[in-house]
Amino acid sequence: MIILLFRPTRLLAIVLHLSIEAWSNATQGVFPESVSNREIGCPKSVFLGLAEEGLLKYIPTKNYTRSKDNKRYALDAI
């Protein structure tokens, strides 16, 4: 049973924040000294595109990115 403690729009904002936070945490570990590498848009768009498709464990399927090209490239690679 799922109990919603937030309105659906607030819940979506929390989920989106968690996905972007997951990206930030992952890149912080890989690129601890390079802010520019952590902020590159294409890898982030790929990550969020895979999240949209439900291919990342523990991240719900939602709309996270407007980048359709990077998402498609990632899906084609899989």
N, C-alpha and C positions, 0 to 999 in steps of 0.2 A: 504494500500500500504506500502511495506517495502522498505526503501532506505538503501542500504549497504554503509556504510562509510569506511569500511575496506575490504581488500581482504578476501576471505573465510577462509584461514588458520589463519589469524589474528583474525577474528571473532570467530573461534572455540577456539582459545587460550583464548580469553576474556571470553567466556561462561564457559570454564573449570575453569578458575580462579574464576569466580563468584560462581560456585558450591562449590569449595573448600573453598572459603571465607564464604559461607553460613554455611558450616560445622564448620569452625573455630568460627564463631560468635555464633552458637548454643551451642557448647561445652564450650565456654568461659563463657556463662551464667550459665551452669549447673555445671561446674568444675572450678570456678574462681581461686582457689588456687592450683590446681593440673595439672601441665603441662603433667605429664605422663598419666593421664586419658584422656586428650584432644588428645593425640597422639596415642592412642591405634588403631592399624590398622583395626581390624575386624569391629567395629562399623562404622568407616569411610568408609570401603569398602561396607558395607550394605547400607549406605546413598547414596553413589555414584552409587551403583547398582540400587537402586530405582529411582534415577535421570535418569539413562540410559533408564529405562523402561517408563519414562514419568509419574511416579506416584507422583512426587513432584511438587506442584503448582508453577508456574513461573520459573521452571527450564527446559530448552529445552531438548529433548531426543537426547543424543549424547553418544559417548563412553567416559566414565570417569574413568573406573577402569579395571584392568586385572584380578581381583579376581572374578572368576566365582562361586566358592563355596559359599562365603558369600552372593553374589547376589542371588543365588539359595535358600539358607536358608531363606532369607528375603521374597522372592516371595512365597515360600512354606508356610511361616507363615501367609501370607495375605490370 
